[in-house]
């Protein structure tokens, strides 16, 4: 149910009462967010509402870098590693680490040569494991897909359609088969 009443309840119960009241929210222009009930809830909560461009997600591009960074810092199921780690050989320092002073220093690194050697070895191991994990994931996905598909049996003498790729000229208007 995506009624305005249900959206207001979820906003209150699952977001405001869990994470606190934000300064503003930035929803799409769905009717459930444009209702009088949501306007009153946001006014009572002291939350401003900004608007996004309808049917034009490119209007929200200001968050693209942040979302890309979050995606790159998250371990992927297929590889078992975050793309950031596979690219740079380290886990990035995140704002939450700074806030809770949980930044780890590697005391085993004493000089530049040791750092480079260790980084190269760690990256090589991670890339090898990521490649094995990705291949295993591809096999699993192919197996799952192949369980659902049924091939059609073609016997000698059956009529079939062939793609006509040799057509010259205006292929847009030509028969596809």
C-alpha positions as CSV (number, residue, x, y, z in Angstrom):
1,X,0.0,0.0,0.0
2,X,1.5,3.3,-1.1
3,X,-1.2,5.6,0.1
4,X,-0.3,9.0,1.7
5,X,-1.4,7.6,5.1
6,X,0.9,4.6,4.8
7,X,3.8,6.7,3.6
8,X,3.3,9.1,6.5
9,X,3.3,6.1,8.9
10,X,6.5,4.7,7.5
11,X,8.2,8.0,7.5
12,X,7.3,8.5,11.1
13,X,7.9,5.0,12.4
14,X,10.8,3.8,10.3
15,X,12.8,7.0,9.7
16,X,12.0,9.9,11.9
17,X,11.7,7.8,15.1
18,X,14.7,5.7,14.3
19,X,17.2,8.2,12.7
20,X,15.8,11.5,14.0
21,X,14.4,14.3,12.0
22,X,16.3,15.3,8.9
23,X,16.7,18.9,7.8
24,X,14.9,18.0,4.5
25,X,13.7,15.1,2.4
26,X,14.0,14.9,-1.4
27,X,11.3,12.6,-2.7
28,X,10.0,12.1,-6.2
29,X,6.8,13.9,-7.1
30,X,4.6,10.9,-6.4
31,X,1.1,11.7,-5.3
32,X,1.7,10.1,-2.0
33,X,4.4,12.6,-1.1
34,X,2.4,15.6,-2.5
35,X,-0.6,15.1,-0.2
36,X,-1.8,17.4,2.5
37,X,-1.1,14.8,5.2
38,X,2.6,14.6,4.3
39,X,2.8,18.4,4.1
40,X,1.3,18.6,7.7
41,X,3.6,15.8,9.0
42,X,6.7,17.6,7.6
43,X,5.6,20.9,9.0
44,X,5.0,19.4,12.5
45,X,8.4,17.6,12.3
46,X,10.2,20.7,11.1
47,X,11.4,19.0,7.9
48,X,11.6,20.8,4.6
49,X,10.8,19.1,1.4
50,X,12.7,19.8,-1.8
51,X,11.3,18.8,-5.2
52,X,12.9,16.8,-7.9
53,X,12.2,17.0,-11.6
54,X,9.3,14.8,-12.6
55,X,10.3,11.8,-14.9
56,X,13.8,13.2,-15.2
57,X,16.2,11.4,-12.7
58,X,19.2,13.2,-14.3
59,X,18.0,16.2,-12.3
60,X,19.3,14.5,-9.2
61,X,22.9,14.3,-10.4
62,X,24.3,16.2,-7.5
63,X,24.3,12.9,-5.5
64,X,25.9,10.8,-8.3
65,X,29.5,11.0,-6.9
66,X,28.4,10.1,-3.4
67,X,26.3,7.2,-4.6
68,X,29.2,6.0,-6.8
69,X,31.6,6.1,-3.9
70,X,29.2,4.2,-1.7
71,X,28.8,1.6,-4.4
72,X,32.6,1.3,-4.9
73,X,33.1,0.9,-1.1
74,X,30.6,-2.0,-0.8
75,X,31.8,-5.6,-1.2
76,X,30.1,-7.2,-4.2
77,X,28.5,-10.6,-3.9
78,X,30.0,-11.8,-7.2
79,X,33.7,-11.0,-6.3
80,X,33.6,-10.8,-2.6
81,X,35.5,-7.5,-2.7
82,X,34.7,-3.8,-2.9
83,X,35.8,-2.3,-6.3
84,X,37.7,0.4,-4.3
85,X,39.8,-2.2,-2.6
86,X,40.5,-4.0,-5.9
87,X,41.5,-0.7,-7.5
88,X,43.6,0.8,-4.7
89,X,44.6,-2.1,-2.5
90,X,43.2,-0.6,0.6
91,X,39.9,0.1,2.3
92,X,39.0,3.8,2.1
93,X,38.8,6.1,5.1
94,X,35.1,6.9,5.5
95,X,33.5,9.7,7.5
96,X,32.2,7.1,10.0
97,X,35.8,6.0,10.7
98,X,36.9,9.6,11.4
99,X,33.8,10.2,13.6
100,X,34.5,7.2,15.8
101,X,38.3,7.4,15.6
102,X,38.5,3.9,14.2
103,X,41.2,4.5,11.7
104,X,43.7,1.6,11.8
105,X,47.4,2.3,11.1
106,X,49.5,-0.5,9.7
107,X,52.5,-0.7,12.0
108,X,54.1,-3.5,9.8
109,X,55.0,-0.9,7.2
110,X,58.3,0.7,7.9
111,X,59.5,1.9,4.5
112,X,58.3,2.6,1.0
113,X,59.7,-0.7,-0.5
114,X,57.9,-2.8,2.1
115,X,54.7,-0.9,1.4
116,X,54.9,-1.4,-2.4
117,X,55.8,-5.1,-2.1
118,X,53.0,-5.8,0.4
119,X,50.5,-3.8,-1.6
120,X,51.4,-5.7,-4.8
121,X,51.2,-9.1,-3.1
122,X,47.8,-8.2,-1.4
123,X,46.4,-6.9,-4.7
124,X,47.5,-9.9,-6.6
125,X,45.9,-12.2,-4.1
126,X,42.7,-10.2,-4.0
127,X,42.4,-10.0,-7.8
128,X,43.0,-13.8,-8.1
129,X,40.3,-14.5,-5.5
130,X,37.9,-11.9,-7.0
131,X,38.3,-13.5,-10.4
132,X,37.7,-17.0,-9.0
133,X,34.6,-15.7,-7.1
134,X,33.3,-13.9,-10.2
135,X,33.7,-17.1,-12.3
136,X,31.9,-19.2,-9.6
137,X,29.1,-16.6,-9.5
138,X,28.8,-16.6,-13.3
139,X,28.5,-20.4,-13.2
140,X,25.8,-20.3,-10.5
141,X,23.9,-17.6,-12.4
142,X,24.1,-19.6,-15.6
143,X,22.9,-22.8,-13.8
144,X,20.0,-20.9,-12.3
145,X,19.1,-19.5,-15.7
146,X,19.5,-22.8,-17.5
147,X,17.1,-24.5,-15.0
148,X,14.3,-22.2,-16.1
149,X,14.9,-22.3,-19.9
150,X,13.7,-25.0,-22.3
151,X,15.3,-25.2,-25.7
152,X,13.1,-26.1,-28.6
153,X,14.0,-29.2,-30.5
154,X,14.6,-28.6,-34.2
155,X,14.5,-31.6,-36.5
156,X,15.8,-32.0,-40.0
157,X,13.2,-30.6,-42.4
158,X,11.6,-28.1,-39.9
159,X,11.0,-24.6,-41.2
160,X,13.0,-21.9,-39.3
161,X,13.6,-18.2,-39.7
162,X,17.1,-16.9,-40.4
163,X,18.4,-13.4,-39.6
164,X,19.1,-11.6,-42.9
165,X,22.4,-9.8,-42.1
166,X,23.6,-9.6,-45.7
167,X,21.0,-7.0,-46.7
168,X,22.5,-3.8,-48.1
169,X,21.1,-0.3,-48.2
170,X,18.2,0.8,-46.0
171,X,18.2,-2.0,-43.4
172,X,15.8,-0.1,-41.3
173,X,13.0,-0.8,-43.8
174,X,14.2,-4.3,-44.8
175,X,12.6,-7.5,-43.4
176,X,14.4,-8.7,-40.3
177,X,13.9,-12.4,-41.1
